């Protein structure tokens, strides 16, 4: 499949204008390349678990005996 055929198939499948599909750029992925990412992100996830933060901040003023 050549690029023009791929663009046409994507445009038909999505209902997008062919110019928009070409602008966004599509390509065939090699199924043998398992860890392919054209824009790899090596940063850790930018997530904060507020429940965990609350548990770490919520400390007793007086230690209670364990029953």
N, C-alpha and C positions, 0 to 999 in steps of 0.2 A: 504494500500500500504506500503510495507516495503522499507527501504532505498535503497536497491539494485535495486528495480523496479523503484523508483523515479530517481535514477542516470541514469539508462538506458533510461528512457523516456526523460530526459533532454538532454542526449547525442544525442539521435536520433533527437530531435526537433532542436537542435542548430548546429548539425554537428560536435561538439567537440569530442575529444577523451574521452573515459570513464574515463581514469586516470585523465585527466584535470578536469572533472566534479567532481570526488571524491575529488580532491585536493582543489577545490574551496568551496565545501560543500554546499549542498542544503538541505532544510527541508520544510515540509509542514507547512503553516501558519494556525493558527486557525482563521476562519472568525469572530468568536465572540470577538476576541481580536482586538479592533479597533485601539488602539494607540500603536501597537507593533513596536519597533525599536530595533534590536539586538545591535546596536552601537549608543545609543542616544548621541546627541550633544547638550549640554546646552549652548554653546557659541552663542552670537549674530551673525548674519550674518556679514561676513567680506567684506562689500560693502561700497564704498564711492561714493556718488552722486556728481560728479564734477560740475554739473550744479548748485546744491544747494550751494556748496562751493563758486562758482563764484558769485552767487547772494549775499551771505553774505559778500564777500570781496568787491564787487562793490558798494561803497558808494560815494555819491556826495560830492565834496569839498564845494560847495555852495548850500544851500538848495534852491530849485526851488519852486515858488508858484504853488499851485494846481489850475488848471483852472476849 
